[in-house]
Each structure stands twice: as C-alpha cells, then as structure tokens.
C-alpha cells in the first residue's frame, strides 16, 4: 500500500519498486488497485472524473497500468461515468469499483464486495471465488448501528497529544461497547496535568478511567493520583502494563502503608521497590535482553473477577514490558487487601491484580488490546465498559 498522490516525490521509489514486481513474479501474479477521489462540484451533486483520469495518466507515465480503480465518492457514480472512466483508463467497466461514504467504517468491506471488488481480484489473479461467512461481521455492524447509549472513558496517559499512540486501546474500548449497545467516548487526559487539587475536576465527566502502558517516569505521579481517586470513589479503573504497575504503587503507598513505594524503573534506590526487574535479569546489560515480549500463559485464581470473565483457568496474552511485580511484597500487599488474580504457571510472576471491595478495579501486566477484534471484543474491555455504564446509570 502506497499512500499519497501519484507524482509525489516521496512515493517515486516505491512506485518504481512495485512496477518492477511484475517482471520478477509475472503479471498473472500481480494486481494493481488504484484508489482515486471522485469529487463533487461545490453546491451540487455533479461528480467529476477528470482527477481520476489524470491520476491514471500519471501512473501510466511511470509504467504502471491499474487493473482495478476504486472510486471514492459521496454519491453513486452513474453508468455513463463508470464507462467513461473504464474507456479512458484502459480497464473493464466491472473493474471500476464504487466506494461510497459509509455510516460506519465496518460497512466498507461489505460495500466493496457488493460492488464487485472480490470478483475483480479473483478474475485478475485467476483465483477461485468462494462464498465467505459474514454472519459475525454483519451482526457486529448491526451492533454499531443500534448503539443507543454512551459512556465516557478517561484515558490518562502521557502521549495524549497524539491519540494514535493509543490507537489499539481506543479501538478495543469501542469494541467493548458493542455488546452493550454503547458508544464509547474517549476523553484524553494528560497525566502531567493531574494534581491532587484538580484531579476530581479533571475526571468529573468520566464514567471509568483507563491507564495504558508506557515507559519512563514522566507523568507517573499524575497517574497514581488518578488511580487513587478511582479507588477511593468507586470509579471503574482499568490499568494496562504500566497502568497496572502504577496501581500497585498507589495501593502500596496509600493502603499498605509503604509511603515510599516506587518502581526501580523510576528510582533505582527506592526504599520499597514494589515494581522491579526480576532477579535473574538484573545482570543483563542490554535492554532488549530484559524485555518480556510475546504471548505467555497466565493462570487465573478461582473466585476472582478475571476468572469469571475468561471462564478458563489458563489464558494466553501478549506482553511487552521489562519490570515486574516484586515478589518480596506479595504477602504485605495481599494482607492489605490486594488480590493477585493472575500469575504465571510457575507462580513467579504476578500478571493481574484486583481490589475485591471495589466495583471494578483491575490491573493487568499484559496488553489485552492486542487480542481484541471488532467482531470478537476482549472480555476485559467488554466488562470494563459495562462497569462504566453501570456507574453512569447509578449516578
């Protein structure tokens, strides 16, 4: 996929590269699909095909003949315009695919299939057409369209100026709202701006708070302050990776009596490093060697919220972190009321923490957002959004 506009200097080497692919693998193994904009004349619904013709002309000058043209427009293309584009762009009329503005993004694949994109691709690549099963996808689209409730989730992070930094978390929250017929509105909150004095005001419009992953000590005190507010005010809280570690630090400081609790990531000589690098990794000097990366099993303890949500004893989740819950503080924190809901199969690593007396307070060391899909939302996100909805209704 090459973005931008044909003729942009930035894309020239990439266009040349895909031109050469044909000679290397054979034309029968390559299909060029060109997406163009078919604009309307301001103040009317008249569509103009000239930009498409010009764009294809530019591509031809670079040695690339599109096999299929996908026309992005707000209004349906009349047959005479489809034939005109096909004639002047050297393709079949059935290879001019309409891509109209849709009510929801998830409708676009269905629209493209309905308008013949799959048939064109199979034709040019000599593939057998098959009948796909769209039942789950169509049900999910119905859920999106029928959403008649709304919750606001506060996402407390330090990269919020660029929301795409948390795109997987945001999408997973949207997925989590679908089973509840609920639209999720995300309020991005800069953790560096949070203080004890303004925390209640900054979070007052939120029905739940999520603290996502991250690295470094910038903005951590603001996150801890937000987490404390959630715990003390029964506001649903979901901590992911660094968010879980901040929840452990907050609980240690304000419930377990460890006022100087911290993470060795932020303070190497911390008096109470409740978050630390595992002992067997402390002598590894290269950072990449200490990263716990990839899919790992987690054993869920009975009578916990997460065990009930997953319905299984052993789950597999994706990780990307360096520091862990310090086992030296397990007993102290459990005595204070922190539930260690999930651990590694060898019992050495704490993966999930919960606060039982709280309506919904969960921290996970892994990244559940990496396994959430629009038609298969992750159970943690589904239940978190449900808890936020319940909190809103109880207000």
SULHU-V174927 format. One record per helix or strand of 3 or more residues. SS is the DSSP state (@ for helix, = for strand). FROM is the first residue (numbers start at 1). TO is the last residue. If there is no record, write none. Layout:
BEGIN
ss from to
SS FROM TO
SS FROM TO
END
This chain:
BEGIN
ss from to
@ 9 25
@ 27 29
= 33 37
@ 50 61
= 68 73
@ 79 89
@ 93 95
= 96 100
@ 105 114
@ 117 125
@ 135 146
= 149 157
@ 163 178
= 182 190
@ 191 193
@ 199 203
= 208 211
@ 220 232
= 236 240
@ 242 254
= 261 263
= 272 276
@ 279 281
@ 287 290
= 292 300
@ 305 310
= 314 321
@ 327 335
= 338 343
= 350 355
= 361 364
@ 368 371
@ 379 394
END
